[in-house]
Each structure stands twice: as C-alpha cells, then as structure tokens.
C-alpha cells in the first residue's frame, strides 16, 4: 500500500479501483443491451418505433456497425491502458511507468548526447568560459530555462529580485560565491521592526537610511539625527548587519550607501521594509544542474557583470565587531535591517552616561548607564525612551531599580545607586510622567556586576501593568 497517498488506510485505493472496474462493466453492458435490433431481411421495410411527430416517424434501425466496433475498440484501448499504466488505485501498471522514471530516462539520454559538450568546459577557468561564445550560448539557454522567471530575460531583475548585471552582490560576486549561491540557494530574512520601534521611530530610521545615499532635500535632517542613534544602538542595532556606516556586510545586510534598492528606495518603500521586514529565498539548483552545467551557468552569470572578462576590483568587506553576535539571519534586501546583538542590552563602550531601550524579552526595559561615581542621566535619554515615557504617561507603572558594581565601599555604592534611581525618577517626572505611575523598587541583589563594570553602574526601568 502507498501510505503517502492513502494516508491512514487502503480504503481509497479500493474505492477508486472498484469505481473504474464497475464503469467498464457498465459501459459494455450498455452497448450489448442496446444492440438487440437486427437489420430487416433484404426487401423488407424497417419497422418504426411507433412514434410520430407531424408525420415524421422514428425508425428502429440497428446500431451502425462502424459505430459499434469503434465503441468496442475504445473500450479495449481503455482496458489495455489501465493494464499497462497506473490508473486502478495504487496499481502501478504492467510497465511500471511513472513520470519520474520517464524524466530520469530523458535526462540520462540528454546527458549521453550533450554530456561531452558540457565536459569540454569543465576544466576551463570561469573567466575563460565566460569569453567562449559556445559556452555563453549554452549558459544563456540554461539561464532562460531556470532563471528568467525571477531575474528577467535581461537579468536585470525587478522589485524583490536582484539585478545580476551590476556589481552589487550581497553574497559575493566572485565566481566561487556565485557558484555557491546557485548550487545551495540563499535565504535572506530581515526582522519586522515596526512593533519594537513604533511608527515615529520607524520614520526616524528611514530618514537616516535615506541620508546615507540621498541629498538633504529628500529627507528630514532632524529625524535622520534621531534615526542615527537607533541605527547604531538598541533596540534596532541596524549596524550589526549593515555596518556602522551603512556600508553593508557580505552575507548579512546590503549596502545602504548606494542607490541600489531591491525593494525600492523611496521613503514609503523603506518605511514598509523596516516596519514589516522582508523575506527572500532563492532555491537551490544542485538537484537540477550537475557540476558541469553549474560551471557553465556560473560563468554565464559572472560574465553578465564582467563584460570584459575581467573581475572588478574586489570591494573591501567591512568588519563590524558586533556582527558576530547578531542573533538572527540578516537581510537580503537593501533596506534598514536590524537584529539585536544579544538578549541583554548593549553596554556603553566608554565610561560615560548612556541609555538603551530593549523590547525583545517581551517586557520593555529602559536601561540608564552612569559614569563612574556620577548620577547624571544621559542627554539622549528622552530621544531613546520615547515609547517608555509614553507608556508612563498612559498610566502604565514604571518600576525603577538601581544597581551597583562590586568595587569600593558597599555602603557608598548603595547610596550612589539610590541617588541614580532618584535621578531617573526626576527625569521621568520632567518628561511628564505622573509620580503615581513611578515606583522606586530596590532589587533583591543590588550588586549587578563583578569589578568596575558598566552593568553594575545602571538603573533599570521596567513597564508593568
């Protein structure tokens, strides 16, 4: 029994077979039951059926012999077909034919016929194959068969499908990288940042992204300045995939400083990309293309962007320290992509006041970092914590907890921790949050880090309710 098609029982196999067999029996019975009338002896008139309409009578003629035997031949053909080929439930037919077997035989025949032609180019360098007119004709035929549905007949792509004729390669434009992409396929995912950032902050990031490649008349400079902070810090951390200057990181996020946009470079398109994220997938072709065909296809695609047969200067691959800690696969489209570097908020690199905002754990948390021995709140706190402040104004409870590190006098540290928590409380009140919505809550363990660590010099504000 073929369990993949019959699911849990053999019922449908029997059901189909019985219906087909009964249909054949019924068809032959119908023919024979209606073939009782014989032709009259020569010279006698054909009897009528007794029906008359306006003087027109219906003769009781026998079935025409040609029609009778054509019916019989059709019945025999159908029965023979079902004997030789699949059609009766799970019966595979006497010839054991299947479309897959036929396809494999046709491929084998084609390989025998054309395999030597493909093998001719197998040991030639990609650059040399790309110059060979015969190889290019073969590559064009392969491309037209497998690739034009997405990349277009001119290989210049369309919205959501990349242009193969330029030098903008997310996964690398070297022959080895192109072959790997064709052979194994690619999956590019950019997270949807609308829920984490909110509408206004999405616009801020979009304007900063536009500032990387467009003139000042095309974006809002104030929003771009706010967006830059989000691009290079939590909760978005766009730089982990796109680089600290938006220059892109191979295999992670596309270059945002040029004018090549997979999903569109208008403000509307960029906002849509940041809000909803993007998902692109290129299928793997190693099941369709053997190594010799893959070699020719690679040469053809490489040649589309290297018309002179020479490789362009290899662009430097930017190294972003935080990229290695990105917690999700990056984008395959040129729009702002962001992935949190880790589940914990990023610490400030220098001994200075800073602030982060994290929503990835499910509970919004604003974290204030302080310089050693200081209790001054960072200047950019109001910009980064827009959503948290709004939550407090809307009646949500903001719980403020201060922490300290393990160095110095414990009593002095506790006093400084309290002063920092009170400084955060004062900051929230100054932003318009009602005092009844702010609660100073001492954590069970106020020592949050060993040594002089920024994690210890912090105050957390969590949203409750």
C-alpha positions in Angstrom: 0.0 0.0 0.0 1.2 3.5 -0.8 0.8 5.1 2.6 1.9 8.6 1.3 -1.2 8.8 -0.9 -3.7 6.8 1.2 -2.9 8.5 4.5 -4.1 6.0 7.1 -6.0 3.2 5.3 -6.3 1.4 1.9 -9.9 2.4 1.5 -9.4 5.0 -1.2 -7.2 2.6 -3.3 -10.0 0.1 -3.3 -12.7 2.7 -3.8 -11.1 4.1 -6.9 -10.4 0.7 -8.4 -14.0 -0.5 -7.8 -15.5 2.6 -9.4 -13.2 2.2 -12.5 -14.0 -1.5 -12.9 -17.7 -1.0 -12.5 -17.6 1.8 -15.0 -16.0 -0.5 -17.6 -18.5 -3.3 -16.9 -21.4 -0.8 -17.1 -20.2 0.5 -20.4 -20.0 -2.9 -22.1 -23.4 -3.9 -20.7 -24.9 -0.7 -22.0 -23.6 -1.4 -25.5 -24.8 -5.0 -25.6 -28.2 -4.2 -24.1 -28.8 -1.7 -26.9 -27.6 -4.0 -29.7 -30.6 -6.3 -29.9 -32.2 -4.8 -33.1 -31.2 -6.6 -36.3 -31.3 -5.3 -39.8 -34.5 -6.5 -41.6 -34.3 -9.1 -44.4 -33.5 -7.6 -47.8 -36.6 -6.1 -49.4 -38.5 -5.6 -46.2 -39.2 -2.2 -44.7 -37.6 -1.1 -41.4 -40.1 -1.1 -38.6 -40.8 2.1 -36.8 -40.8 2.8 -33.0 -44.4 3.8 -33.2 -43.6 7.4 -32.6 -44.8 10.1 -35.0 -44.4 13.9 -34.9 -46.2 15.8 -37.6 -46.0 12.8 -39.9 -42.3 12.2 -39.2 -41.8 8.6 -37.8 -38.9 7.2 -35.9 -37.3 4.1 -37.5 -36.0 1.3 -35.3 -32.6 0.9 -37.0 -29.8 -1.2 -35.5 -26.6 0.5 -34.3 -24.3 1.3 -37.2 -21.5 -1.3 -37.5 -18.7 1.3 -37.7 -20.0 2.9 -34.5 -20.4 -0.4 -32.7 -16.9 -1.5 -33.5 -15.4 1.9 -32.7 -17.1 1.7 -29.3 -15.6 -1.8 -28.8 -12.1 -0.6 -29.8 -12.3 2.4 -27.4 -13.3 0.0 -24.6 -10.5 -2.4 -25.4 -8.0 0.5 -25.6 -9.1 1.8 -22.2 -8.8 -1.6 -20.6 -5.4 -2.2 -22.1 -4.2 1.3 -20.9 -5.3 0.5 -17.3 -3.5 -2.8 -17.5 -0.2 -1.3 -18.8 -0.2 2.0 -16.9 -1.3 3.3 -13.4 -5.0 4.1 -13.1 -6.5 1.5 -10.8 -5.9 2.8 -7.4 -2.3 2.0 -6.3 -1.8 -0.5 -9.2 1.4 0.7 -10.9 0.7 -0.9 -14.2 2.4 -3.8 -16.0 5.1 -1.5 -17.5 5.7 0.1 -14.1 5.7 3.6 -15.8 5.9 6.8 -13.9 6.5 10.4 -14.9 9.6 10.5 -12.7 11.1 7.4 -14.4 10.4 8.9 -17.8 12.0 12.2 -16.8 15.1 10.4 -15.5 15.4 8.4 -18.7 15.1 11.6 -20.8 17.7 13.3 -18.7 20.1 10.3 -19.0 19.6 10.3 -22.8 20.3 14.0 -23.0 23.4 13.7 -20.8 24.7 11.0 -23.1 24.1 13.2 -26.1 25.3 16.5 -24.7 27.5 15.5 -21.7 30.7 15.6 -23.7 29.9 19.2 -24.8 29.4 20.3 -21.1 32.5 18.4 -20.0 34.5 20.3 -22.6 34.3 23.4 -20.4 34.5 21.7 -17.0 38.3 22.2 -16.6 38.4 25.7 -18.0 38.7 28.7 -15.7 35.4 30.7 -15.2 36.9 33.7 -16.9 37.8 31.7 -20.0 34.4 30.0 -20.1 32.8 33.4 -19.8 34.5 34.5 -23.0 33.7 31.4 -25.1 30.8 32.1 -27.5 29.6 28.5 -27.5 29.7 28.3 -23.7 27.8 31.6 -23.5 25.0 30.3 -25.8 24.7 27.2 -23.6 24.7 29.3 -20.4 22.0 31.6 -21.9 19.8 28.6 -22.7 20.2 27.3 -19.1 19.5 30.8 -17.7 16.4 31.1 -19.9 15.2 27.8 -18.6 15.8 28.2 -14.9 16.3 31.9 -14.1 14.3 34.4 -16.1 11.2 33.8 -14.1 12.7 35.8 -11.3 15.7 37.7 -12.8 14.1 38.6 -16.1 15.2 37.8 -19.7 17.7 40.7 -19.4 19.0 39.5 -16.0 18.2 43.0 -14.5 15.7 41.7 -12.1 12.7 43.5 -10.7 11.3 44.5 -7.3 12.3 41.8 -4.9 14.6 40.1 -7.4 18.2 41.2 -7.7 19.9 42.7 -10.8 22.7 40.3 -12.0 24.3 42.8 -14.4 25.8 45.2 -11.9 28.4 44.8 -9.1 26.1 44.9 -6.2 26.3 41.4 -4.6 25.0 40.7 -1.1 26.5 37.2 -1.0 29.6 38.0 -3.1 30.2 38.4 -6.8 33.3 36.2 -7.1 32.9 33.0 -9.2 33.1 30.7 -6.1 30.4 32.7 -4.3 28.2 32.8 -7.4 28.5 29.1 -7.8 27.7 28.5 -4.1 24.6 30.7 -4.4 23.3 28.9 -7.5 24.1 25.5 -6.1 22.9 25.8 -2.5 20.4 28.7 -2.8 20.1 31.5 -0.3 17.6 32.6 2.3 17.6 36.3 3.4 15.4 37.4 6.3 15.0 40.9 7.8 13.0 41.2 11.0 9.9 43.3 11.2 10.8 46.3 13.4 7.5 48.1 13.4 6.3 46.5 16.7 9.6 47.3 18.5 10.2 50.8 17.2 6.7 52.2 16.7 5.6 54.4 13.8 7.5 57.5 14.7 10.9 55.8 15.3 10.5 53.8 12.1 10.2 57.1 10.3 13.3 58.3 12.1 15.4 55.3 11.0 14.0 55.6 7.4 15.2 59.2 7.2 18.6 58.2 8.5 18.8 55.4 5.9 17.9 57.9 3.2 20.5 60.3 4.4 23.2 57.7 3.6 22.6 57.9 -0.2 20.3 60.8 -0.9 20.5 64.6 -1.0 19.4 66.7 2.0 16.3 67.8 0.1 14.9 64.3 0.2 14.9 63.6 3.9 14.2 65.2 7.3 17.5 66.1 9.0 16.0 66.2 12.5 14.5 62.7 12.1 17.7 61.4 10.5 19.7 62.6 13.5 17.3 60.6 15.8 17.4 57.7 13.5 21.2 57.5 13.6 21.0 56.8 17.3 18.6 54.0 16.7 20.6 52.7 13.8 23.7 52.4 15.9 22.1 51.3 19.2 19.2 49.4 20.7 16.6 48.4 20.2 17.3 48.3 16.5 21.1 47.8 16.3 20.9 48.1 12.5 24.7 48.4 12.3 25.1 44.7 13.3 24.0 43.7 9.8 24.5 46.8 7.7 27.8 48.1 9.2 28.5 51.1 11.3 28.3 53.4 8.3 25.6 51.5 6.4 28.2 50.1 4.0 26.8 46.6 4.3 28.3 43.3 5.4 28.6 40.5 3.0 26.2 37.7 3.7 24.4 39.8 6.4 22.9 43.1 5.2 23.1 45.1 2.0 24.9 48.3 1.3 22.7 51.3 2.2 25.0 54.0 0.9 24.5 53.4 -2.8 21.4 53.8 -5.0 20.7 50.1 -5.5 17.4 49.1 -3.8 15.9 45.6 -4.0 12.6 46.6 -2.6 12.5 50.3 -3.5 14.4 53.4 -2.3 11.5 55.8 -1.7 10.7 56.8 1.8 7.4 54.8 1.6 9.2 51.7 0.5 11.9 52.0 3.2 9.4 52.5 5.9 7.4 49.5 4.7 10.6 47.4 4.7 11.6 48.5 8.3 8.0 48.0 9.6 7.2 44.6 8.1 10.6 43.1 7.4 11.4 41.2 4.3 11.9 37.5 3.4 13.6 36.3 0.2 14.5 32.8 -0.8 16.4 31.6 -3.8 16.0 27.8 -4.4 19.0 25.5 -4.6 19.7 24.2 -8.1 22.1 21.4 -7.4 19.3 18.9 -7.9 18.7 20.2 -11.5 22.2 21.2 -12.6 25.1 18.8 -12.5 28.6 20.1 -11.8 29.4 20.7 -15.5 26.2 22.7 -16.1 26.7 24.5 -12.9 30.2 25.5 -14.0 28.8 27.0 -17.3 25.9 28.7 -15.5 28.3 30.3 -13.0 30.5 31.6 -15.9 27.4 33.0 -17.7 26.1 34.8 -14.6 29.6 36.1 -13.7 30.0 37.3 -17.2 26.8 39.4 -17.0 28.6 41.8 -14.7 32.1 41.4 -16.1 31.6 42.0 -19.8 35.3 42.4 -20.5 36.0 39.0 -18.9 38.0 40.6 -16.1 36.9 40.7 -12.5 36.2 44.1 -11.0 38.2 45.2 -8.0 37.0 43.3 -5.0 35.3 45.5 -2.5 36.6 45.5 1.0 34.3 43.6 3.3 33.6 45.7 6.4 34.2 44.1 9.7 31.7 45.1 12.3 32.6 43.9 15.8 29.0 43.3 16.8 28.1 41.5 13.7 29.3 38.2 15.1 26.8 38.4 17.9 23.8 39.2 15.8 21.0 36.9 17.0 19.2 36.4 13.7 20.0 35.9 10.0 20.3 39.2 8.1 18.6 40.8 5.2 18.8 40.0 1.6 17.3 43.4 0.6 18.7 46.9 0.6 16.7 48.5 3.3 17.3 49.0 7.0 17.7 45.7 8.7 18.2 45.3 12.4 18.9 42.4 14.7 19.6 42.6 18.4 23.2 41.8 19.2 22.2 39.8 22.2 19.3 39.3 24.6 20.9 41.7 27.1 21.2 45.5 26.4 24.5 46.6 25.0 26.8 48.3 27.4 28.4 51.7 26.6 31.9 51.3 25.2 33.2 54.2 27.3 32.9 55.2 30.9 30.1 57.7 30.3 26.4 58.2 30.7 24.2 56.3 28.2 20.8 54.8 27.8 19.3 51.8 25.9 15.8 50.5 25.3 15.0 46.8 24.8 11.7 45.1 23.9 13.0 41.7 22.7 12.4 39.9 26.1 8.7 40.8 25.9 8.9 43.4 28.7 10.0 46.9 27.7 13.1 47.8 29.7 14.9 51.1 29.6 18.5 50.9 31.0 20.3 54.0 32.2 24.1 53.7 32.4 26.2 56.1 34.5 29.8 57.3 34.5 31.9 56.1 37.5 30.8 57.9 40.6 28.2 60.0 38.8 24.4 60.2 38.8 23.8 62.4 35.7 21.3 61.0 33.2 22.5 60.7 29.6 21.5 63.6 27.3 19.9 61.4 24.7 17.5 59.6 27.2 14.4 61.5 26.1 15.1 60.5 22.4 15.8 56.8 23.1 13.0 56.2 25.6 10.1 57.8 23.7 7.9 54.7 24.0 8.7 54.0 27.6 7.9 57.6 28.6 4.6 57.4 26.6 3.7 54.2 28.5 4.2 56.0 31.8 2.0 58.9 30.6 -0.7 56.5 29.5 -1.0 55.1 33.0 1.5 52.2 33.0 3.6 51.6 36.1 7.3 52.3 35.6 9.4 50.4 38.2 12.8 51.9 38.8 15.6 49.7 40.2 19.2 50.8 40.8 22.3 48.5 40.7 26.0 48.9 41.6 29.2 47.1 40.9 31.4 45.2 43.4 34.2 47.7 43.7 34.6 50.3 46.5 32.7 50.8 49.7 29.4 48.8 49.8 27.5 51.5 51.8 28.7 54.3 49.5 27.8 52.2 46.5 24.3 51.6 47.8 23.9 55.4 48.5 25.1 56.2 44.9 22.7 53.6 43.5 19.8 55.2 45.3 20.8 58.6 44.1 20.9 57.3 40.5 17.5 55.8 40.8 16.2 59.1 42.2 17.8 60.9 39.2 16.0 58.6 36.8 12.7 59.3 38.8 13.3 63.0 38.4 14.0 62.6 34.7 10.7 60.7 34.2 8.7 63.3 36.1 10.4 66.1 34.0 9.1 64.2 30.8 5.5 64.5 32.1 5.1 61.1 33.8 2.8 61.3 36.8 4.6 60.5 40.1 1.9 57.9 41.0 3.0 55.9 37.9 6.6 55.7 39.1 7.8 53.2 41.8 11.3 53.0 43.2 11.9 49.3 43.9 15.1 48.0 45.5 16.2 44.8 43.8 17.0 41.7 46.0 20.6 41.8 44.9 21.9 45.3 44.1 25.3 44.1 43.0 24.8 43.5 39.3 28.5 43.0 38.2 31.9 41.9 39.4 34.6 44.6 39.1 34.2 48.1 37.7 31.7 47.0 35.1 29.1 49.2 33.3 26.4 46.6 34.0 26.8 47.5 37.7 26.5 51.2 37.2 23.0 51.1 35.9 19.3 51.8 36.7 16.6 49.7 35.0 13.1 51.0 34.3 10.5 48.2 33.6 7.0 48.7 32.3 4.4 46.9 34.4 0.6 46.6 34.1 
